[in-house]
Amino acid sequence: QVQLVESGGGLVQTGGSLRLSCAASGRTFSNYVVGWFRQAPGKERESVAAVTGSGTNTRYADSVRGRFTISRDNAKNTVYLQMDSLEPDDTAVYYCAAGIGVVPWALFRQTSYSYWGQGTQVTVSS
C-alpha cells in the first residue's frame, strides 16, 4: 500500500516556475514507477511525465518537454516535478501516481498506476 500526497501548487504568472512534490509512504518506494498527470477544466486527464524506480529513465509529454523536469529522491520517498516557463495552458490539477511493474511502453497509460494522490492546483495567469 502506498499513499501519495502532492504539494507545491499555486498561482504563478506566465513564464514563472513551480516545483511540485509527491511524498509517498511505504518502505519500497524505489520499486515504483511514478507519473505526473494533469486535468484541466472540461478536459480529460493527460500524462505529463514519468520516472522509473531508480530515476534513471524518464519520459515527457511533447507539450512539456524542455520545460518540465521530473526527478526523485528515494531516500526521501519523494518525486519532484520542476516546472519552468509556465504557460496558461499548463493550468490544471496535477496528480502524481505510483505503479509497480510498469513496462516502458506503458509509462503514460493511466491504468498502469494503482495509487493516486489527491491533486494540487496549478494556475498560470496570462
N, C-alpha and C positions, 0 to 999 in steps of 0.2 A: 504494500500500500504506500502510495506517495501522495503527499499533499503539497500543492503549489500555491504560492502567494506572490502576485505581481505588485510592483511598486514603481514609482518614478514618473508616472504620467503627469500631465499638467497642460497648461496653456502656454504656447510659445509663438513668437512671430515667425513669418516666413524667413527661411534662411537660418533659423536658430537650431539648437541641438537639445536633445534629451537623452538620458540613459535610463532604460528600463531594467529592472532587476526581477528575476524569478527565483525566489527562495524555495527550496524543496526540503521536505522532511525525509527521513529514511537513511539507512547506512550504506546502501548500494547505489547511490545516485549516479556514480560513474558508469553503471551498466545501462543507463537510459539515454536514448536519443531525446533531445529537447527541440521543440519547434516553437516559433513565434507565429501567430496568426492574427489577423485583424478583421474587424467587421465595421464598416461604415453604415450610417443610417440608410435603410432601404436597400442595402446591398448584401450579397452573400458573404459569408466569412471566407477569407482568402489567405493563402500561405504567404509568409514574409521571409522567413529564414529558418534554417535548421542546423543543428550541430550534433555530431556524433558523440558518443560517451567519452571518448578520450579527448575530444576537442580538436582533433587533427583534420577532420573533414567538415566542411560547411557547404551550405547551398543557399542561394538567394533568389528571390523573385526578380525578374527583369526590372520591375518598377523601382526597386530599392538598391540594386547592385551599384556599388561605388559610393553610396551614401550611408548605408547601414552596415554595421559590423556586429556579428554575433560571436560571443566568446563565453567561456565557462571557467569557473574555479571550483573544481570538485572538492577541494579541501574545505570550501565554504558552502558547498551544496547550492551554488548559485550560478545561474546563467544570465548573461547581460545582453542587451540589445542597445548598442550605441547608435543613435540616430542623428545624423548631421544633414545640413542643407534641407531642412524640413520644408515641405510644401503643403498647401491647403489640402491637397488630395490625400495626404497622409493622415488626416483627421479620421479617427476611428477608435473603437475599443480594442485594445491589444491584449491577446491571451497567450499565455505560454502553456505548453502541453508536453507531456512526457510519455514515452513509449519504450518498450524493450523488444529487442529482436527486430528492429525496423531495418529493412533492406534498403540499400541506397536509392533504388528507383522509387521507393515509397515514402521518401522523406517528406514530401508535400501532400501525402494522402492523409486527410484528417482522421480516417478510420484506423490509421496506424497507431494512434495515440490513445492510451487508456485513461490518462489522468489530465485534468484541465484545471487551470486557475480560474479565479472569478473575474479577471479582466481589470485593466486600468485604462482610463480615458486619456487619449492624446488629442489635443485640439490645436491646430495650426491656423493662426489668423493671417489674413492677407493684408 
